[in-house]
């Protein structure tokens, strides 16, 4: 059973927290192009059922449980945390929405958080083939070798609010993001 702490819920308060079942990919899965899309259905955080083992001839990786933060809605945030909290955290600073930004809003990622996410995806594991990936063409990312299993996916399959610009394209346009250290108050949390 995975226990979700109140501190985690508060730190990630703008997201819906969901318990999911997943199968861990091996470096060979990534090299062979195995889909990284979860093949299992979601469960609620209180669901303690375990997945049954596969009866197929091939040995399947064990199914595990994990927690993800996923997109939510402003309405769900207010329902979870209350109107007063919403006003204190957002409205009083002129922020009218968390999730309903228009494509042409010009909203850009917080550099410290984006750097943290890029470093986290980099550290998810070695790609296992010992060869170069397209990640090395970025200049800054090739210094320490190849990124992790989810690194290229994060850079190429995550889009800005305009729904056109990938993270990789954004970092090519603003490479200083990766050289920017987080503020002292966030160094431990966003250090990668």
N, C-alpha and C positions, 0 to 999 in steps of 0.2 A: 504494500500500500504506500502510495506517495502522499505525504502530508504537505500541504501548501501553507506556508507561513503567512501570517497577517502582514509582516514586513514586505514579503514578496508581492502580495496583493496590492499593498499601498504603493510600492515602487512602480509597479506596472499597472496602475489604476485605470489608465485610459484604454486598456485592452480587455477583450474577453479572454479569460483563462480557461483552457479546455484540456481535458485529459484525453490522450490519444494512444492508440496501440501502434507500434511500429516494428519494423524489422531492420536491424542494423545492416548497412551496406558494407561490404568489404572493399578493399582497394581493387580487387579483381572485378567486382560488380561495376564500379565506376569506369574502369578501363574498357569493359565490354559494353558500356552504354546502358546498363540496367537503369530503368526508371527510378527516379528518386521520389516519386509520388507515393505516399503511403498507400498500401494495399488493404489496409484494415479500416474498419469503421471506428468512429469516435465513440468514446464512452464518457459518461459524466464523471466528475471527480470522486463521487461516492460509489461508483460501480467497481466492485471487487471481483467480478468474474474474470476468469482466466481463459485465454483462447485455447481451443482444443488443438492438438497437434495434427499436422497434415498427414494424410494417409498416402500421399504420393510417394513414388519410388525415390525421388530425389530428396535428399535431406534439406529441410527448410531451416533457415535461421530461426532462433527462438524469438517469439513475439514478446516485446517488452512494453511497458507503459512509460509514458513521458508526459510532460506538461508543455504546452505551447501557448504563446500569446498571439492572438489573432485580432484582426480588425473587428471593431465593435461599432457602436453608434453613439451619438451624443445623448440620445434618449436613454440608452442602456446605462451610460455613465451616470446620468442624473438619477435614474432609478436606483443604482447601486450606492452612490455616495451622497445623494441629496442635492437639492437646488442651492442651498447655502454654500456647500463645498464647491460646487460648480462656479458660483459667482466669485468666491474668494480665490479660486485657482486660475480662473480664465477671464470671466467677464470684466472684472475690475481692471484687468490689464489690456482690455480692448480686444481680446480673443473671443470671437463669436462661435467658433466651432472647433472641434478636434478632427472630425471625420468628414465633413461635408465641404471640403475645399474644392473650388472649381478648377478645371484643368488649366485655365489661363490665369490662375491666381498669382503665379510667380513664386509660390512657396518653395523654399529650398531646404534641404536637410540641415539639421544642426551639425556643424562640423565635428564636434567632439563625439557625438553619438554615432555619426556615420563612420568615423575612424574606428571607433570601438566595434561596430558591427563588421567592418571589413576585416579587422584583426581577428575577431572571433571566428569568422568564416575561414580565414587563413589557417587558424589553429585547429580546425576540426579533424586533421589527420593528413598524412601524406597521400598523394595520389597513387603511389605504389608502382608506377612504371619506370621511375628513374629518369624519364625524359622530360623535355620541356613541354610546357603547356602554353596556351595563348596568354596566360597570366603574365609570363615573363616579358611580354611586349610592352608592359606599362611603364617600364623604367624603374619605378620605386619597388615594384613587387618582386622582381627577379633577383633581388639582392640575396635573399636567404633561401633560394631554391623555389620549388613548386609549392603552390598553396594546397590547402586541404581539399577534401572531397567535395565540399559544398561551395568552395571559393568561386570558381568560374560561374556556377549557377547563381550565386548571390550577385555577382557583378553583371551578369547578362540577362537574368530573369527577374530582376527587381527594378521597378521603374519609379521615376519621380511622379509628382502629382499630375504632370502633363500627360502621363501614360504613354510617352514616346521615348523619353531620355532614360537610358539604362544607367545604373550606377557606374559601370565602366566608362561610359561616355562622359558622365558628369565629372569623374575623377580625372579624365584626360583634359577636360576643360579647366578644372580647378585642382591641380595636383598638390597644391599647398595644404589641402585638407589632411593628407596623410602625414605631413610634417608638423602639423599643429598639435601640440600637447594639450590635453584637457586641462581645465583650470584646477588649481590645487585641491579644491573641495571635491572634485570628481576623479582625481587621479587613480585612486584605488578601484573605484567602480568601473571607469572607462579606460583603464590602462591596457586593455586587450586581453 
